[in-house]
């Protein structure tokens, strides 16, 4: 984001081509609330540091819930990173998180194994889409 205007134009060009853009690790580092209104994004990826602690720490649970609500109010989808157990997965489903990523669903997979995994675990219309980690090995 050294040149915010160039980044915005480039992202808009991508969006015009049908490419969806996500803000990764939302809530940490360089992510900013301004991106939510200034850039053509389609989803927020909630950082694993909040997700992993949401079932044991009330403040992290509030951050996760509020981020999901904020995203939905802005018409964005949410991805929760770092889901390592069924309890966290179910809680995120209850909060309306659309996408899930973490070791609870799958360990990192080489690309050929992903298609096989997907055939076995494809999401139904009534459940969130589950995306395993994907290794590039």
Helices and strands as residue ranges (DSSP letters): H 4-16, E 22-26, H 33-38, E 43-46, H 48-53, H 58-73, E 77-80, H 86-95, E 99-100, H 111-121, E 129-130
